[in-house]
């Protein structure tokens, strides 16, 4: 039985790349062999007679060239080892190049090509123990890097990747929105839950629920964002129309924050950008101008691909809520036990769409009054 187990172990022992330490050691040994061969060629020239001097000098120059190349690759391997962004395959490539030059230097001089032994060290199969040690070390390094990344970003690998994809989406789609920083401020006010519409004017309330007074918000930009379905009206019990971002508005706002360079410097520049995009769709000048006044929707691919990355704290809070809900679903209330429940809040009224005319034109979503 033990012999069978050993046989299976030998069969599954993988061919693994040598460790970075092995690559560095082999590269430096190869450089030393090449230099030694070049030195022997130089000594042979110094002791040669006139008849053999020309041939030995050619050998010396060839060996010297290979020795310089071997040392170059050994030095490069050390540089790569100090660079955490370089993969292990880069060190392996440097070590193989250094060994190749060492073998050629020894062959040119005519000495024993001991460099071939170094090739075997780079290409030999790992034993099961070595492979286990290599995997343990690799996982330890990955865990350390992951811990460092989490400490810096507050996110795990999956959400960091999503954040990177979001930045890529922002670079490709924010400029197409035809927005200025003013449009972002309107959506930020709506995101706070304090943007409301009354008497033909948009305002940001000083406090949530106090729908009187507050800072004025651009009426034109608010109407444009509402018409383009970036905002939706949520009527309150007292009749106040509170404006909140739609899912498309939330995604567009997040992308605009990721890539503020895609926002235009002025309303005029934003209008000209939109005009350039719609001018080919319409023949009449008036139709082109009317189309340019309307904000385009966020591209459908960006709406599908954008996902808000979650922080580790947010994931933990969600897991705790799911655990509480799951416990209640499975067992319900237990007498004498305090059951944690989310804090009760006022039930939100469903969002409704108000369709009225906007002066002379009919907007995509209707008017706010």
C-alpha positions in Angstrom: 0.0 0.0 0.0 2.7 2.6 0.8 4.5 1.8 -2.5 1.2 2.5 -4.4 0.8 5.8 -2.5 4.4 6.8 -3.4 3.8 5.9 -7.1 0.7 8.0 -7.2 2.6 10.9 -5.6 5.3 10.7 -8.2 2.8 10.7 -11.0 0.9 13.8 -9.8 4.1 15.7 -8.8 3.7 18.8 -11.0 6.3 20.5 -13.2 6.5 23.9 -11.4 8.5 27.0 -12.1 11.5 27.4 -9.8 11.2 29.8 -6.9 12.5 33.4 -7.3 15.4 32.5 -4.9 16.4 29.6 -7.1 16.2 31.8 -10.3 18.4 34.4 -8.7 20.9 31.8 -7.5 21.1 30.1 -10.9 21.4 33.4 -12.8 24.3 34.5 -10.6 26.1 31.1 -10.8 25.7 31.2 -14.6 27.2 34.6 -14.7 30.1 33.4 -12.6 30.7 30.4 -14.9 30.7 32.7 -18.0 33.2 35.1 -16.4 35.4 32.2 -15.3 35.4 30.9 -18.9 36.3 34.3 -20.3 39.1 34.7 -17.8 40.6 31.4 -18.8 40.4 32.5 -22.5 42.3 35.7 -21.6 45.0 33.7 -19.7 45.4 31.4 -22.7 46.0 34.5 -24.9 48.6 35.8 -22.6 50.5 32.5 -22.6 50.0 31.8 -26.4 52.7 31.8 -29.0 52.5 34.0 -32.1 51.1 31.4 -34.4 48.0 30.7 -32.2 47.5 34.3 -30.9 44.9 35.3 -33.5 42.7 32.2 -32.9 42.9 32.5 -29.1 42.0 36.2 -29.3 38.9 35.4 -31.3 37.9 32.9 -28.7 38.6 35.4 -25.9 36.4 38.1 -27.5 33.6 35.6 -28.0 33.8 34.4 -24.4 34.0 37.9 -23.1 30.8 38.8 -25.1 28.9 35.9 -23.7 30.1 36.7 -20.1 29.0 40.3 -20.4 25.5 39.1 -21.6 25.3 36.6 -18.8 26.1 39.2 -16.1 23.5 41.6 -17.7 20.8 39.0 -17.3 21.9 38.2 -13.8 21.7 41.9 -12.9 18.3 42.2 -14.5 17.0 39.2 -12.5 18.0 41.0 -9.3 16.3 44.1 -10.4 13.1 42.2 -11.2 13.3 40.4 -7.8 13.1 43.9 -6.1 10.1 44.9 -8.2 6.8 43.4 -6.7 4.9 44.0 -9.9 7.1 41.6 -11.9 5.8 38.0 -12.2 8.0 35.1 -11.3 8.2 34.1 -15.0 10.3 37.2 -15.6 13.0 35.9 -13.2 12.8 32.5 -14.8 13.4 34.0 -18.2 16.4 36.0 -17.0 17.9 32.9 -15.4 17.5 30.8 -18.6 19.1 33.5 -20.7 22.0 33.8 -18.3 22.5 30.0 -18.4 22.4 30.0 -22.2 25.1 32.6 -22.4 27.2 30.7 -19.8 27.0 27.5 -21.8 28.0 29.3 -25.0 30.9 31.0 -23.2 32.2 27.6 -22.0 31.7 26.0 -25.4 33.7 28.8 -27.1 36.6 28.3 -24.7 36.4 24.6 -25.0 36.0 23.8 -21.3 33.5 21.5 -19.7 30.0 22.9 -20.1 28.9 22.7 -16.5 26.2 25.3 -17.2 23.9 22.5 -18.5 23.6 21.4 -14.9 22.0 24.7 -14.1 19.4 24.1 -16.9 18.4 20.9 -15.2 17.9 22.9 -11.9 15.5 25.2 -13.7 13.6 22.5 -15.4 13.4 19.6 -12.9 10.1 18.4 -11.5 9.0 19.4 -8.1 8.6 16.8 -5.4 5.3 16.7 -3.6 6.9 18.3 -0.5 8.4 21.1 -2.5 5.2 21.7 -4.3 3.3 21.9 -1.0 5.9 24.3 0.4 5.6 26.4 -2.8 1.8 26.5 -2.6 1.9 27.4 1.1 4.3 30.3 0.4 2.3 31.5 -2.6 -0.9 31.5 -0.6 0.8 33.3 2.3 2.0 36.0 -0.1 -1.4 36.3 -1.7 -3.1 36.6 1.7 -0.6 39.4 2.7 -1.2 41.3 -0.5 -5.0 40.9 -0.1 -4.8 42.1 3.5 -2.8 45.2 2.3 -5.3 45.9 -0.5 -8.3 45.6 1.9 -6.7 47.9 4.3 -6.2 50.5 1.6 -9.5 50.2 -0.3 -11.8 48.7 2.3 -13.0 46.2 -0.4 -12.4 42.6 -1.4 -11.0 41.5 -4.7 -14.3 41.1 -6.4 -15.5 44.6 -5.5 -12.1 46.1 -6.4 -12.4 44.6 -9.8 -15.9 46.0 -10.1 -14.6 49.4 -9.1 -12.0 49.2 -11.8 -14.7 48.3 -14.4 -16.8 51.2 -13.3 -13.9 53.6 -13.8 -13.4 52.2 -17.3 -17.2 52.7 -18.0 -17.0 56.3 -16.7 -14.2 57.2 -19.1 -16.2 55.9 -22.0 -19.7 57.2 -21.2 -19.6 60.4 -19.0 -18.7 62.7 -21.9 -21.7 61.3 -23.9 -24.1 62.5 -21.2 -23.6 66.2 -22.2 -23.5 67.3 -18.5 -21.8 70.1 -16.6 -20.9 70.1 -12.9 -24.3 71.7 -12.3 -26.1 68.6 -13.4 -24.1 66.6 -10.9 -25.0 69.1 -8.1 -28.7 68.7 -8.9 -28.5 64.9 -8.7 -26.4 65.1 -5.5 -29.2 67.3 -4.0 -31.7 64.7 -5.1 -29.5 61.9 -3.6 -29.7 63.6 -0.2 -33.5 63.2 -0.3 -34.0 67.0 0.2 -34.6 68.1 -3.3 -38.2 69.2 -3.9 -40.3 71.2 -6.4 -42.8 73.9 -5.4 -44.2 76.9 -7.2 -42.2 76.2 -10.4 -38.9 76.2 -8.5 -36.5 73.5 -7.3 -35.1 73.8 -3.9 -32.9 71.8 -1.5 -34.5 71.8 1.9 -32.3 72.5 5.0 -33.6 69.4 6.7 -35.5 66.3 5.5 -39.2 66.7 5.9 -39.1 70.5 6.1 -40.4 71.4 2.6 -40.3 75.1 2.9 -37.5 77.4 1.9 -33.9 76.2 1.4 -31.3 76.7 -1.3 -32.4 77.3 -4.8 -31.4 74.7 -7.4 -31.2 75.3 -11.1 -34.7 75.0 -12.6 -33.5 74.4 -16.1 -31.1 71.6 -15.2 -33.7 70.0 -12.9 -36.3 70.0 -15.6 -33.8 68.5 -18.1 -32.8 65.7 -15.8 -36.4 65.0 -14.9 -37.4 64.9 -18.6 -34.6 62.5 -19.4 -35.7 60.2 -16.6 -32.7 60.8 -14.3 -35.1 62.0 -11.7 -38.5 60.8 -10.5 -41.2 62.5 -8.4 -42.2 61.0 -5.1 -45.3 62.9 -3.7 -45.4 63.4 0.0 -48.5 63.4 2.2 -48.6 67.2 2.3 -48.6 67.3 -1.5 -44.9 68.3 -1.9 -43.1 66.8 -4.9 -39.8 65.4 -3.8 -37.3 64.5 -6.5 -35.2 61.4 -6.1 -32.7 59.8 -8.6 -33.9 56.9 -10.7 -31.7 53.8 -11.0 -30.3 55.3 -14.2 -29.7 58.6 -12.4 -27.9 56.9 -9.6 -25.6 55.1 -12.1 -25.0 58.2 -14.1 -24.1 60.2 -11.0 -21.7 57.5 -9.8 -20.0 57.4 -13.1 -19.8 61.2 -13.3 -18.1 61.3 -9.9 -15.6 58.7 -11.1 -14.6 60.7 -14.2 -15.2 64.4 -13.6 -12.9 65.2 -16.5 -15.8 64.1 -18.8 -18.0 66.9 -17.6 -18.2 70.1 -19.7 -17.0 73.4 -18.5 -20.1 75.4 -19.3 -23.7 74.9 -20.4 -22.8 76.2 -23.8 -20.0 73.6 -24.3 -22.4 70.8 -23.1 -25.1 72.0 -25.6 -22.6 72.0 -28.5 -21.5 68.5 -27.5 -25.0 67.3 -27.6 -25.7 69.2 -30.9 -22.7 67.5 -32.5 -24.2 64.1 -31.6 -27.7 64.7 -32.9 -27.1 66.9 -35.9 -26.9 63.9 -38.3 -30.2 62.5 -37.1 -32.3 65.5 -38.2 -32.3 67.6 -41.4 -34.1 70.7 -40.2 -32.0 73.1 -38.0 -34.9 73.6 -35.6 -35.2 69.9 -35.0 -31.4 69.7 -34.4 -31.6 72.4 -31.8 -34.6 70.9 -30.1 -32.9 67.5 -29.9 -29.7 69.0 -28.5 -31.7 70.6 -25.7 -32.7 67.2 -24.4 -30.3 65.2 -22.3 -29.5 61.8 -23.8 -30.1 58.7 -21.6 -27.2 56.8 -20.1 -26.0 54.2 -22.6 -27.8 50.9 -22.1 -24.5 49.0 -21.9 -23.3 51.2 -19.1 -26.6 50.7 -17.2 -26.3 46.9 -17.5 -22.6 46.8 -16.5 -22.5 49.3 -13.7 -22.7 47.9 -10.2 -22.0 49.7 -7.0 -19.0 48.1 -5.3 -19.6 47.2 -1.6 -17.2 48.0 1.2 -16.4 45.2 3.6 -18.3 47.0 6.3 -21.4 47.1 4.0 -21.1 43.4 3.3 -20.9 42.6 7.0 -23.9 44.7 7.8 -25.8 43.0 4.9 -24.8 39.6 6.2 -26.0 40.4 9.7 -29.4 41.6 8.3 -29.7 38.4 6.2 -28.8 36.3 9.3 -31.5 38.0 11.4 -34.1 37.6 8.6 -33.1 34.0 8.0 -33.4 33.2 11.7 -36.9 34.7 11.9 -38.0 32.8 8.8 -36.7 29.5 10.3 -37.8 29.8 13.9 -39.9 32.9 14.3 -40.3 34.6 17.7 -38.9 32.8 20.8 -40.5 33.8 24.1 -38.1 35.5 26.5 -35.6 36.3 23.7 -35.1 39.8 22.3 -35.2 39.6 18.6 -33.0 42.2 16.8 -35.0 43.9 14.1 -34.3 46.8 11.8 -35.4 50.2 13.0 -38.9 51.0 11.9 -39.2 53.9 9.5 -42.0 55.6 7.7 -43.2 53.6 4.7 -42.0 55.3 1.5 -44.8 56.1 -1.0 -44.4 54.7 -4.5 -42.8 56.8 -7.1 -45.3 58.1 -9.6 -44.8 59.8 -13.0 -46.5 63.1 -13.6 -47.2 63.8 -17.3 -47.9 67.4 -18.1 -46.8 69.7 -20.9 -43.6 71.7 -20.7 -44.5 75.1 -22.3 -44.5 74.6 -26.0 -42.8 71.2 -26.1 -43.6 67.9 -24.6 -40.7 66.4 -22.6 -39.9 62.8 -22.4 -41.2 62.4 -18.9 -43.5 65.3 -18.6 -43.4 68.4 -16.4 -42.8 68.9 -12.7 -45.8 71.2 -12.0 
